[in-house]
């Protein structure tokens, strides 16, 4: 619903249109008005790119306790056991709900357990528990959630809208006594019109995804710029464990194949990692070989690439039956074929790339942050599920469970008669249009390069200090630019990426050990006791 002054009022404002955001929106829309905002098209986020699947206890012989234990082991001592149990226990029901909504998961022609759906196994899992739609699970999930959202009378969908900042006490016309402790909505840039509009709401859900675009090489789409994390930090939320950035071991290495992921499910079905000469190497690093957790596999590949001076290694599944490969991995088969690679007959050139942000805005098992009315779900949140390393296919599970949990809490707490206070309109009276857009593109490139070089798979104190000096300079330059020129989508993303880069560097400097996804040559051993890295904004 719109106001005369161009603002908007809803019961719930959801920033992000992936699995977490749409799940929350659909649940909240049972009794409340909901606005869902997407930076581009609704399907532009990471959910649509997800290949692997959803981890849940579905196979005969598998147990919730086994899934919990696998997750705790992968998390290297930093998972919150309560969060792990909460999310894992709700996995089967989350999958059942998707089936009822119409997601066509891949069937098993001859199931041994009578379940009927094909389950694959990925790194860190002791059982086959990843249910999937061939190798394009995210696309099927996204389409289903979008279809249901578009049918809802209580959901308004806004594409090409990017949040600038959260509205808190300091933005009220009559200043609040405790600024920053309550969230009232967000200022949002309509990238089609160039205008900043106010969206007021009684509850705001951050479902903005991760921040992997802070790195030069990533499997993520361009929108993964850490917007929700940066906005929550500026509003006064604590963040935790930002040093744990998961690098997916296998992205397609090809000059024209931007950000194309080769799912871990290939290794789950027997694909082997090979050196340029065709020799396997993973068992030298871990007895689990190709099915070791992703941090171990990524470091092993990084080590071999640096040792040999090669730009990539290979992933080979060509020893499997061609019909099996094409049937289970049709998207990867077709995409690789577009680049002249027949995966049924030859190995795939691959390289690690930034993939998943394990840390984020601290939130509880209702999705609540420490700012009243503000929730964080999905990749932008830190629930304690992932610890120091995310286990494969637990991410979509978290999106579904926590999106539902946050919306359930909102339905209980949001009162229809609660009035929203008046806020100050967005002020552009002292800014001008920029004629120096090159500053944004240059700083974007510089940031992503030094983060890759100095804060990547393997770190040292000296590299982190170099990165900090560059991040500090960029932050000053970008804040000055932000203060003097009208905002654009590129500027907002760069501003948020610089904020997130600083959080990652600071967190990495505080962790004087190697654990999970954080590996430093300065402190190669793990500390006796695992502790979260919590950053406080003020």
C-alpha positions in Angstrom: 0.0 0.0 0.0 1.3 3.4 -0.9 1.2 6.9 0.7 0.7 10.2 -1.1 4.3 11.2 -0.5 5.7 8.2 -2.4 6.4 6.1 0.7 5.0 2.7 1.4 3.6 1.0 4.5 3.3 -2.7 5.1 3.1 -5.0 8.1 6.3 -6.9 6.9 9.1 -5.8 4.7 11.3 -8.6 3.3 14.6 -7.6 1.7 15.6 -10.4 -0.6 13.6 -12.7 -2.9 15.4 -16.0 -2.6 14.5 -19.2 -0.6 14.7 -17.5 2.8 12.9 -14.3 1.9 10.1 -15.9 -0.1 9.6 -18.6 2.6 9.2 -15.9 5.2 6.9 -13.9 3.0 4.6 -16.8 2.2 4.2 -17.7 5.9 3.8 -14.1 7.1 1.2 -13.4 4.3 -1.2 -15.8 6.0 -2.4 -12.8 8.1 -0.2 -9.8 7.3 0.6 -7.5 4.3 4.1 -8.2 3.0 6.4 -6.4 0.6 9.2 -8.4 -1.0 12.0 -6.4 -2.5 14.6 -7.7 -5.0 17.7 -5.9 -6.3 17.0 -7.1 -9.8 14.6 -9.7 -11.0 13.1 -11.9 -8.3 15.2 -14.9 -9.5 18.5 -12.9 -9.6 19.8 -14.2 -6.2 21.8 -17.2 -5.2 18.9 -19.6 -4.7 18.3 -19.7 -8.4 21.9 -20.8 -9.0 21.9 -23.6 -6.4 22.7 -26.9 -8.1 23.2 -29.5 -5.3 20.0 -29.8 -3.2 18.6 -29.8 0.3 20.0 -31.9 3.1 17.5 -33.7 5.2 17.0 -37.0 7.0 15.0 -39.0 4.5 16.8 -42.3 3.8 16.1 -45.4 5.7 18.9 -46.0 8.2 19.8 -42.3 8.4 19.0 -40.4 11.6 18.7 -36.9 12.9 21.5 -37.6 15.3 23.8 -38.6 12.4 23.0 -35.4 10.5 23.6 -33.4 13.6 26.9 -35.1 14.2 28.1 -34.6 10.6 27.2 -30.9 10.8 29.1 -30.5 14.1 32.2 -32.2 12.7 32.2 -30.1 9.6 31.8 -26.9 11.8 35.1 -27.6 13.5 33.8 -27.0 17.1 32.0 -23.7 16.4 28.5 -24.8 15.6 25.8 -24.0 18.2 24.4 -27.5 19.0 21.0 -26.1 19.8 20.7 -24.3 16.4 22.0 -27.4 14.6 19.3 -29.6 16.2 16.5 -27.0 15.7 17.2 -26.8 12.0 18.0 -30.5 11.3 15.0 -31.7 13.1 12.8 -29.6 10.8 14.4 -30.8 7.6 12.0 -33.6 6.6 8.9 -31.4 7.1 10.5 -28.6 5.1 11.0 -31.0 2.2 7.5 -32.4 2.6 6.1 -28.9 2.4 8.0 -28.2 -0.9 6.6 -31.5 -2.4 3.1 -30.4 -1.5 3.8 -27.0 -3.1 4.8 -28.7 -6.3 8.6 -29.1 -6.4 9.4 -32.0 -8.6 12.3 -33.7 -6.9 14.3 -36.3 -8.9 12.8 -39.8 -8.5 14.7 -43.0 -7.9 13.7 -45.7 -10.3 14.6 -48.5 -7.9 14.7 -47.1 -4.3 16.2 -49.5 -1.8 14.4 -47.8 1.1 11.1 -47.2 -0.5 11.3 -43.4 -0.3 10.9 -42.9 -4.0 13.2 -39.9 -4.4 16.8 -40.0 -5.5 19.1 -38.9 -2.7 22.8 -38.0 -3.3 25.7 -37.7 -0.9 28.0 -34.7 -0.6 31.1 -33.9 1.3 30.9 -34.3 5.1 27.7 -36.4 5.0 27.8 -39.9 6.2 24.5 -40.8 4.4 22.7 -40.1 1.2 20.5 -37.3 2.4 20.6 -34.6 -0.3 17.3 -34.4 -2.2 17.5 -32.6 -5.4 16.0 -31.7 -8.8 18.7 -33.1 -11.1 21.5 -30.5 -10.9 19.2 -27.4 -10.8 17.4 -27.6 -7.4 17.6 -23.9 -6.7 15.9 -23.0 -10.0 13.0 -25.4 -9.3 12.7 -24.1 -5.7 12.8 -20.5 -6.8 10.2 -21.0 -9.5 7.8 -22.7 -7.1 8.2 -20.1 -4.3 7.7 -17.3 -6.8 4.6 -18.9 -8.3 3.0 -19.1 -4.9 4.1 -15.6 -3.9 2.6 -14.1 -7.1 -0.7 -15.8 -6.3 -0.9 -14.3 -2.8 -3.2 -11.3 -2.4 -1.2 -10.2 0.7 2.3 -10.1 -1.0 3.5 -7.2 -3.1 6.6 -7.9 -5.2 9.0 -5.1 -6.1 11.8 -5.8 -8.5 14.8 -3.5 -9.2 14.7 -2.0 -5.7 17.9 -2.0 -3.6 17.9 -1.0 0.1 20.0 2.0 1.0 19.8 1.8 4.8 17.5 0.6 7.6 15.2 3.1 9.2 15.9 3.3 12.9 15.3 5.9 15.7 17.7 8.4 14.3 15.5 8.7 11.1 12.3 9.7 13.0 10.9 13.2 12.7 10.8 13.2 16.5 14.1 11.6 17.6 13.7 8.5 19.6 15.2 8.2 23.1 17.0 5.0 22.2 18.1 5.4 18.6 18.9 2.3 16.7 17.1 -0.1 19.0 13.9 -0.4 16.8 13.7 -0.9 13.1 10.9 0.8 11.2 11.6 -0.1 7.6 14.2 0.9 5.0 15.1 3.6 2.6 15.1 2.0 -0.8 16.5 3.0 -4.2 14.2 2.3 -7.2 16.9 1.7 -9.8 14.4 2.2 -12.6 13.5 5.7 -11.6 16.7 6.7 -9.6 14.5 7.8 -6.7 14.9 6.8 -3.0 11.6 5.8 -1.4 10.7 5.0 2.2 9.3 1.6 3.0 7.9 1.5 6.5 7.0 -1.8 8.2 6.3 -3.2 11.6 8.8 -6.0 11.0 11.8 -6.1 8.6 13.3 -9.4 7.4 16.9 -9.3 6.0 17.2 -12.1 3.5 19.8 -10.5 1.4 22.3 -13.4 1.0 26.0 -13.4 1.4 29.0 -11.3 0.5 31.1 -13.5 -1.8 31.3 -10.7 -4.4 33.9 -9.2 -2.1 36.4 -11.7 -3.8 37.7 -11.6 -7.3 36.6 -15.1 -8.1 33.2 -16.3 -6.9 30.5 -18.8 -7.8 27.9 -16.2 -6.8 25.8 -13.8 -8.9 26.7 -10.1 -9.0 24.2 -9.2 -6.2 26.1 -11.1 -3.5 27.5 -7.8 -2.0 26.7 -8.2 1.7 24.0 -5.6 1.7 22.0 -6.9 4.7 25.1 -7.5 6.8 26.5 -4.0 6.1 23.1 -2.3 6.8 22.6 -4.2 10.0 26.1 -3.3 11.2 25.5 0.4 10.4 22.2 0.1 12.3 23.9 -1.3 15.4 23.7 -5.1 15.1 26.6 -7.3 16.1 28.1 -9.7 13.6 29.9 -13.0 14.2 32.5 -15.2 12.5 32.9 -13.1 9.3 36.3 -14.6 8.8 34.8 -17.9 7.7 34.3 -17.6 3.9 33.7 -20.9 2.2 35.5 -21.3 -1.1 33.8 -23.9 -3.3 36.5 -26.2 -4.6 35.2 -26.6 -8.1 34.1 -23.7 -10.4 34.5 -24.2 -14.2 37.8 -22.7 -15.3 37.1 -21.1 -18.7 37.6 -17.5 -19.8 33.9 -17.2 -20.9 32.3 -19.2 -18.1 31.6 -16.5 -15.5 30.9 -17.9 -12.0 29.7 -21.3 -13.2 29.7 -23.8 -10.3 30.4 -27.5 -10.7 28.3 -29.1 -8.0 29.8 -31.2 -5.3 27.2 -33.8 -6.1 29.6 -34.9 -9.0 32.1 -35.9 -6.3 29.2 -37.5 -4.4 28.6 -39.7 -7.4 32.3 -40.7 -7.9 34.0 -37.8 -9.7 37.7 -37.6 -8.9 40.0 -34.6 -8.6 43.1 -34.9 -10.8 46.4 -33.1 -11.4 47.2 -31.9 -14.9 49.0 -35.2 -15.6 45.9 -37.2 -14.6 47.0 -38.3 -11.2 44.5 -38.2 -8.2 45.8 -36.4 -5.1 43.0 -35.9 -2.5 43.8 -39.0 -0.4 47.2 -37.4 0.4 45.3 -34.6 2.2 42.4 -36.5 3.8 41.4 -40.1 4.1 37.9 -39.2 2.9 39.4 -38.1 -0.4 37.0 -36.2 -2.7 34.3 -36.3 0.0 36.2 -34.4 2.6 34.6 -31.1 3.8 35.0 -28.2 1.3 37.6 -26.3 3.3 40.0 -29.3 3.2 39.3 -29.9 -0.5 39.7 -26.2 -1.4 43.0 -25.9 0.5 44.3 -29.1 -1.2 43.5 -27.7 -4.6 45.1 -24.4 -3.7 48.2 -26.1 -2.4 48.6 -28.2 -5.6 48.0 -25.3 -7.9 50.6 -23.2 -6.1 53.1 -26.1 -6.0 52.8 -26.8 -9.7 52.3 -23.3 -10.8 49.1 -24.3 -12.7 46.0 -22.2 -13.1 43.5 -25.1 -12.5 43.2 -28.8 -11.9 40.6 -31.3 -13.2 37.4 -33.0 -12.1 36.7 -36.2 -13.9 33.5 -38.2 -13.9 34.0 -39.6 -17.4 34.4 -43.1 -16.1 30.7 -43.3 -15.2 28.0 -44.3 -17.7 27.2 -41.4 -20.1 23.5 -41.8 -19.7 23.9 -41.6 -15.9 26.0 -38.4 -16.2 23.6 -36.7 -18.6 20.5 -37.8 -16.6 21.8 -36.6 -13.3 23.7 -33.5 -14.4 22.0 -32.2 -17.5 22.7 -28.5 -16.7 26.4 -29.0 -16.2 26.6 -31.3 -19.2 25.0 -28.8 -21.5 26.9 -25.8 -20.1 30.3 -27.5 -20.4 29.4 -28.7 -23.9 28.8 -25.0 -24.8 32.4 -24.5 -24.0 33.6 -27.5 -25.9 34.0 -29.8 -22.9 32.2 -33.2 -23.1 32.1 -34.3 -19.4 31.1 -37.9 -20.5 34.5 -38.2 -22.2 37.0 -35.8 -20.7 37.8 -34.1 -17.4 36.5 -30.6 -16.4 39.0 -27.8 -15.7 38.1 -26.4 -12.3 39.4 -23.8 -9.8 38.2 -22.8 -6.3 36.1 -19.7 -5.9 34.4 -17.8 -3.1 31.0 -19.4 -2.5 29.4 -18.9 0.9 29.5 -16.5 3.8 29.3 -18.6 7.0 29.2 -15.6 9.4 26.7 -12.8 9.5 24.2 -10.8 11.5 23.7 -12.5 14.9 20.2 -13.9 15.2 18.3 -16.3 17.4 16.2 -19.3 16.5 13.3 -17.0 15.7 15.5 -15.0 13.3 15.4 -12.1 15.7 18.4 -9.7 15.8 19.1 -7.4 18.8 17.2 -4.6 17.1 13.5 -4.9 17.8 11.5 -5.5 14.7 14.5 -6.6 12.6 15.0 -10.2 11.6 17.9 -11.9 9.7 17.5 -15.2 7.8 19.5 -17.2 5.3 23.1 -16.5 4.3 23.2 -13.0 5.8 22.4 -14.4 9.3 24.6 -16.1 11.9 22.5 -18.7 13.6 25.3 -21.0 14.7 24.4 -23.7 12.2 27.5 -23.6 10.1 30.2 -22.9 12.7 33.6 -22.7 11.0 32.6 -24.5 7.9 29.2 -25.0 6.2 28.4 -28.6 5.3 27.1 -29.1 1.8 23.4 -28.5 1.2 22.7 -27.3 4.7 22.2 -23.8 3.4 18.9 -24.2 1.6 17.7 -26.2 4.6 18.5 -23.2 6.8 16.8 -20.8 4.5 13.6 -22.9 4.6 13.5 -23.5 8.3 14.6 -20.1 9.5 12.4 -18.2 7.0 9.4 -20.1 8.4 10.6 -19.6 12.0 11.0 -15.8 11.6 7.6 -15.4 10.0 5.9 -17.5 12.7 7.5 -15.1 15.3 6.3 -12.1 13.3 2.8 -13.4 13.1 2.7 -13.8 16.9 4.2 -10.4 17.6 3.0 -7.9 15.0 -0.1 -6.1 16.1 -2.5 -4.7 13.5 -3.3 -1.6 15.6 0.4 -0.7 16.2 1.1 2.7 14.6 4.3 3.5 12.8 6.0 6.8 13.7 6.6 9.5 11.1 10.1 9.5 9.6 12.2 12.1 7.8 12.1 11.9 4.0 15.2 11.1 2.1 17.3 14.2 1.6 19.1 14.8 -1.7 19.2 18.6 -1.4 23.0 18.7 -1.0 24.1 16.1 -3.5 24.7 16.1 -7.3 24.9 13.6 -10.1 28.4 12.0 -10.3 30.6 12.5 -13.4 33.2 10.2 -11.9 31.7 6.8 -12.2 35.2 5.4 -12.9 35.9 5.9 -9.2 33.3 3.2 -8.4 34.4 0.7 -11.0 38.1 1.2 -10.1 37.6 0.8 -6.4 35.4 -2.2 -6.9 38.2 -3.9 -8.9 40.9 -2.9 -6.4 38.8 -4.2 -3.4 38.1 -7.6 -4.9 41.7 -8.1 -6.0 43.3 -7.4 -2.7 40.7 -9.5 -0.8 41.5 -12.4 -3.1 45.3 -12.0 -2.8 45.5 -11.2 1.0 42.3 -12.6 2.6 41.8 -15.7 0.5 42.0 -19.5 1.1 45.4 -19.2 2.9 46.2 -16.1 5.0 49.0 -14.6 7.1 49.1 -11.7 9.6 51.2 -9.6 7.1 48.7 -10.2 4.3 45.8 -9.2 6.6 47.6 -6.0 7.6 48.1 -5.1 4.0 44.5 -5.7 3.3 43.4 -3.6 6.3 45.4 -0.6 5.2 43.9 -0.7 1.7 40.3 -1.3 3.1 40.6 1.7 5.4 41.7 4.0 2.6 38.9 2.7 0.3 36.3 3.2 3.1 37.3 6.8 3.5 37.2 7.5 -0.2 33.9 5.8 -0.8 32.2 7.4 2.2 33.3 10.9 0.9 31.9 9.9 -2.5 28.7 8.6 -1.0 28.2 11.9 0.9 28.5 14.1 -2.2 26.7 12.3 -5.0 23.3 10.7 -5.6 23.3 7.1 -4.9 23.3 4.4 -7.6 23.0 0.7 -7.3 26.7 0.2 -8.0 27.7 2.8 -5.4 25.5 1.1 -2.7 26.9 -2.3 -3.4 30.5 -1.0 -3.3 29.8 0.8 0.0 28.4 -2.4 1.5 31.3 -4.5 0.1 33.9 -2.2 1.7 32.1 -2.5 5.0 31.9 -6.3 4.8 35.6 -6.5 3.7 36.6 -4.6 6.8 34.5 -6.9 9.0 36.1 -10.0 7.4 39.6 -8.6 7.8 39.0 -7.5 11.4 37.5 -10.9 12.3 40.4 -12.8 10.6 43.0 -10.7 12.6 41.3 -11.6 15.8 41.3 -15.3 15.2 44.9 -16.3 16.2 44.5 -19.9 15.1 43.6 -22.0 12.1 40.1 -23.5 12.2 37.7 -24.6 9.5 37.6 -22.1 6.7 40.1 -19.8 8.3 43.6 -21.0 7.6 46.6 -18.9 8.4 50.3 -19.8 8.1 51.0 -17.5 11.1 49.0 -19.7 13.4 48.7 -23.1 11.6 47.3 -25.0 14.7 43.8 -24.8 16.2 43.4 -23.3 19.7 42.4 -25.7 22.5 39.0 -24.0 22.9 36.8 -22.9 20.0 35.3 -19.4 20.4 33.1 -17.2 18.1 34.5 -13.9 16.8 31.9 -11.3 17.7 32.2 -7.7 16.5 30.3 -4.9 18.2 29.6 -1.8 16.2 29.8 0.6 19.1 
